[in-house]
Amino acid sequence: MNTKPNILFTATLHSPFIQEDLRILRLRYNVIEVISSGWRTFTTYLNHLSNVEVTFSWFASVYSSVLIFFTKIFSVKSVLILGGVDVAKEQEYNYGIWNSWWKAKLVRYGITHADIVLAVDESLKHEAIRLAQYDGANISVVPTGYDSERWIPEGKKQHVVLSVGNVNDLPRLKAKGFDILFDIAAQLSDISFVVIGVAEYLRQQLTIPPNVQCLPVMTQEQLLHYYQTAKVYCQLSRREGLPNSLCEAMLCGCIPVGSNKFGIPYAIGDTGFIVDIEHRDEIARAIRSALTAPEEIGMRARQRIIEHFPLAKREKSLHAIIESILR
């Protein structure tokens, strides 16, 4: 007889880090996957809630908040993951769900009423407490994890600066700091940059320096080659959780240059260059220094991710959290 607990796993995106958590939960539990959007999604939630013990939702959103409301009716426990944009309110460039008054009310409900909230970085916990205006007693910090056997250095590094982000509108471009990176690239015209993940229609609206190769979104298999090739990985985000691409690039031996925002300094630690995005000359100097630094620094960056953010650690944490909520 199969006695594994049933979990309703929800999200609106098929991102690799979301799929990784889905894989982890399936190792021990029966998982019903609902990754969708649109009003029919709520009906799907209702159809499954009477048959599950726990819901597990990526990102505080309208969808996860309505689901958490339903869990109270069905006496089902809830786990909510905070990833970054869900605790953002950047009015200057209209980034973050909290800029909408009605969505903010729903998200506040979801965060404050979930049984367990897991933030991928300490900074997101503080932002959730500030925006939702409560004590945050249900929030713990559990970083995402990375597979050091998948993301490996290989071959000779090239004199290239890489940055990756899934960017399909101007607010997200600003959040990822790609506008800053383009300005820096124009200043460093003798250096080659590769930027991956900007939507084609958006690229047509931007002034991209000739020394920047701007490419569309890629699969993880395709990204591996670029991580292994570039000597420097640059993350100049204004808003970020724990940046997945940065951590993957560090595992591949890239020397990191990152802004002093949210989870970026914690990821980099003392293995690269942390900069103030308001000081463009400082960023340019850091990139030049990283390109001329010994590749051994990239190996130190790899070791930091192995030690602080192993995939096995997240797997152990998620299983322990689910077991605790089922007691």
C-alpha positions in Angstrom: 0.0 0.0 0.0 1.4 3.4 -1.0 1.4 5.7 2.1 3.4 8.5 0.7 1.9 11.9 1.6 0.4 13.9 -1.3 1.7 17.4 -2.2 0.1 19.9 -4.5 3.1 21.7 -6.2 2.1 24.9 -7.9 3.9 27.6 -10.0 3.2 29.7 -13.1 6.6 29.2 -14.6 8.6 26.1 -15.8 12.0 27.6 -14.6 14.9 25.2 -14.0 15.1 26.0 -10.3 11.3 25.3 -9.9 11.8 22.0 -11.7 14.6 21.2 -9.4 12.4 21.5 -6.3 9.7 19.4 -8.1 12.3 16.7 -8.6 13.4 16.9 -5.0 9.9 16.5 -3.6 9.1 13.6 -5.9 12.0 11.6 -4.3 9.9 11.2 -1.2 6.3 12.2 -1.9 3.4 11.9 -4.3 3.4 15.2 -6.1 0.6 16.6 -8.1 2.1 19.3 -10.5 0.0 22.3 -11.4 2.2 24.7 -13.3 -0.2 27.0 -15.1 -1.9 30.4 -15.2 -5.4 31.7 -16.0 -8.6 31.5 -14.1 -9.1 27.7 -14.7 -6.0 27.2 -12.6 -8.1 28.0 -9.5 -10.6 25.3 -10.4 -7.7 22.9 -10.7 -6.5 23.8 -7.3 -9.9 23.1 -5.8 -10.2 19.8 -7.6 -7.0 18.6 -5.9 -7.1 20.1 -2.4 -9.3 17.4 -0.9 -6.6 14.8 -1.8 -3.4 16.4 -0.5 -1.8 17.1 2.8 0.4 20.0 1.8 0.7 22.6 -0.9 4.1 23.9 -2.1 4.1 27.1 -4.2 6.8 29.0 -5.9 6.6 32.8 -5.6 4.1 34.9 -3.6 1.5 35.8 -6.2 -2.2 36.1 -6.8 -2.3 32.4 -7.6 -0.4 31.2 -4.5 -2.3 33.6 -2.2 -5.7 32.4 -3.4 -4.5 28.8 -3.0 -3.4 29.6 0.6 -6.9 30.9 1.2 -8.3 27.6 -0.1 -6.0 25.6 2.2 -7.6 27.1 5.2 -11.0 25.9 4.1 -9.7 22.4 3.4 -7.4 22.2 6.5 -4.3 21.6 4.3 -0.8 22.9 5.2 1.0 25.3 3.0 4.6 26.1 2.0 5.4 29.3 0.1 8.7 30.1 -1.6 9.9 33.7 -1.9 12.2 34.2 -4.9 12.7 37.9 -5.4 10.2 39.8 -7.6 7.4 38.7 -5.1 8.9 41.0 -2.5 9.8 43.9 -4.8 8.2 47.3 -5.0 10.3 49.5 -7.3 8.1 52.4 -8.2 10.8 54.2 -10.2 10.8 51.5 -12.9 7.5 49.7 -12.1 9.0 46.4 -11.0 7.4 44.1 -8.5 3.9 42.8 -7.7 3.7 45.2 -4.7 3.2 48.1 -7.1 -0.4 47.0 -7.7 -2.6 47.9 -4.7 -4.9 44.9 -5.1 -2.2 42.4 -5.8 -0.3 43.7 -2.8 -3.3 43.0 -0.6 -3.5 39.4 -1.9 0.2 38.8 -1.6 0.3 40.2 1.9 -2.4 37.7 2.8 -0.5 34.8 1.2 2.8 35.6 3.0 1.2 36.2 6.4 -1.1 33.2 6.3 1.1 30.5 4.8 2.1 27.9 7.4 5.7 28.1 6.2 7.4 30.7 4.1 10.9 29.9 2.7 13.0 32.8 1.4 16.0 31.9 -0.8 18.0 34.7 0.8 18.0 36.6 4.1 17.4 39.9 2.3 14.1 38.6 1.0 12.9 37.7 4.5 13.5 41.3 5.6 11.7 42.7 2.5 8.7 40.4 3.2 8.5 41.6 6.8 8.8 45.2 5.8 6.2 45.1 3.0 3.7 42.8 4.7 4.2 44.7 8.0 4.3 41.7 10.3 6.8 39.8 12.5 7.8 37.2 9.9 7.5 34.4 12.4 6.6 31.9 9.7 9.6 32.7 7.5 12.8 30.7 7.3 15.8 31.1 4.9 16.6 28.1 2.7 18.9 29.0 -0.2 18.5 27.3 -3.6 21.1 24.6 -4.3 23.3 23.9 -7.3 24.7 20.8 -8.8 28.5 21.0 -8.9 28.7 17.8 -11.0 26.6 19.5 -13.7 28.2 23.0 -13.7 31.9 22.3 -14.1 34.8 24.3 -15.5 36.2 23.0 -18.8 38.8 24.3 -21.2 40.6 27.6 -21.5 38.8 30.7 -20.3 38.4 33.5 -22.8 38.7 37.3 -22.3 34.9 37.7 -22.2 32.4 39.2 -19.7 29.1 37.3 -19.5 25.7 38.1 -18.0 22.5 36.1 -18.1 18.9 37.0 -17.3 15.4 36.1 -18.6 14.4 39.7 -19.6 11.2 40.3 -21.6 10.3 43.9 -20.6 11.9 47.1 -19.6 11.2 46.9 -15.8 12.9 43.5 -15.7 15.8 44.8 -17.8 16.2 47.6 -15.2 15.9 45.1 -12.3 18.7 42.9 -13.8 20.9 46.0 -14.4 21.4 45.3 -18.1 21.0 49.0 -18.9 24.0 49.6 -16.6 25.9 46.8 -18.2 25.4 48.3 -21.7 26.6 51.6 -20.4 29.7 50.0 -19.0 30.3 48.0 -22.1 30.2 51.2 -24.2 32.9 52.6 -21.8 35.0 49.4 -22.2 34.9 49.2 -25.9 38.0 47.0 -26.1 36.3 44.2 -24.1 33.9 41.6 -25.4 30.6 41.2 -23.6 28.0 38.5 -24.0 24.4 39.1 -22.7 22.0 36.2 -22.8 18.3 36.3 -22.3 16.9 39.6 -23.7 13.8 39.1 -25.8 14.2 40.0 -29.5 11.5 42.7 -29.6 13.3 44.4 -26.6 16.7 44.1 -28.3 15.3 46.1 -31.2 14.4 49.0 -28.9 17.8 49.2 -27.2 21.0 50.8 -28.1 23.4 48.0 -27.7 27.2 48.7 -28.0 29.0 46.9 -30.9 31.2 45.0 -28.4 28.1 43.3 -26.9 26.8 40.1 -28.3 23.1 40.0 -27.2 21.5 36.6 -27.4 18.1 35.1 -26.7 17.1 32.9 -23.8 18.9 29.6 -23.8 18.5 26.1 -22.3 20.8 25.2 -19.4 22.6 22.8 -21.7 23.4 25.7 -24.1 24.3 28.1 -21.2 27.0 25.6 -19.9 29.2 26.4 -22.9 29.1 30.1 -22.2 29.7 29.7 -18.5 32.7 27.5 -19.2 34.1 30.0 -21.8 33.7 33.4 -20.1 36.4 34.4 -17.6 34.1 36.9 -15.9 30.5 36.8 -14.9 28.8 40.1 -14.2 25.6 40.5 -12.2 24.7 44.2 -11.8 21.1 43.7 -10.6 19.2 46.4 -8.8 16.8 43.6 -7.4 17.7 40.0 -6.9 17.1 37.0 -4.6 19.9 34.5 -4.7 20.9 34.7 -8.4 20.9 31.3 -10.0 22.9 32.2 -13.1 25.6 33.8 -10.9 26.0 30.7 -8.8 26.0 28.4 -11.9 28.7 30.6 -13.5 30.8 30.6 -10.4 30.6 26.8 -10.3 32.0 26.9 -13.9 35.0 28.9 -12.7 33.9 32.4 -13.7 35.2 35.3 -11.6 32.2 37.1 -10.3 31.6 40.9 -10.5 28.3 41.8 -8.7 26.3 44.6 -7.3 26.0 45.1 -3.5 22.3 44.3 -3.7 20.3 41.6 -1.9 21.7 38.0 -2.3 24.5 38.9 -4.7 27.2 39.8 -2.1 26.3 36.6 -0.1 26.7 34.5 -3.2 30.1 36.1 -4.1 31.6 36.3 -0.6 35.3 37.1 -0.8 35.8 35.3 -4.1 35.2 38.2 -6.6 34.4 41.9 -6.9 31.4 43.6 -5.2 30.5 47.0 -6.7 28.2 49.9 -6.1 26.0 50.3 -9.3 25.9 54.1 -8.8 29.6 54.3 -9.4 30.2 53.3 -13.0 34.0 53.9 -12.9 34.2 51.5 -10.0 32.4 48.9 -12.0 34.6 49.4 -15.0 37.7 49.0 -12.9 36.4 45.9 -11.3 35.7 44.3 -14.6 39.2 45.0 -15.9 40.7 43.7 -12.6 38.6 40.5 -12.9 39.7 39.9 -16.5 43.4 40.2 -15.5 43.1 38.2 -12.3 44.4 34.7 -12.0 42.0 32.0 -13.0 42.5 30.5 -9.5 40.1 33.1 -8.2 37.4 31.5 -10.4 38.2 28.2 -8.7 37.7 29.8 -5.3 34.4 31.1 -6.5 33.5 27.5 -7.5 34.5 26.2 -4.1 32.3 28.8 -2.4 29.2 27.6 -4.1 30.0 24.0 -3.4 30.4 24.8 0.3 27.5 27.2 0.8 24.9 26.2 -1.7 25.1 22.5 -2.5 22.0 20.9 -4.0 22.0 18.1 -1.4 21.6 20.8 1.4 18.4 22.1 -0.2 17.1 18.6 -0.7 17.7 17.7 2.9 16.1 21.0 4.1 13.0 20.7 2.0 12.4 17.1 3.1 12.9 18.1 6.7 10.4 21.0 6.4 7.8 18.8 4.8 8.2 16.2 7.5 7.8 18.8 10.2 4.6 20.3 8.7 3.1 16.8 8.4 3.5 15.9 12.1 
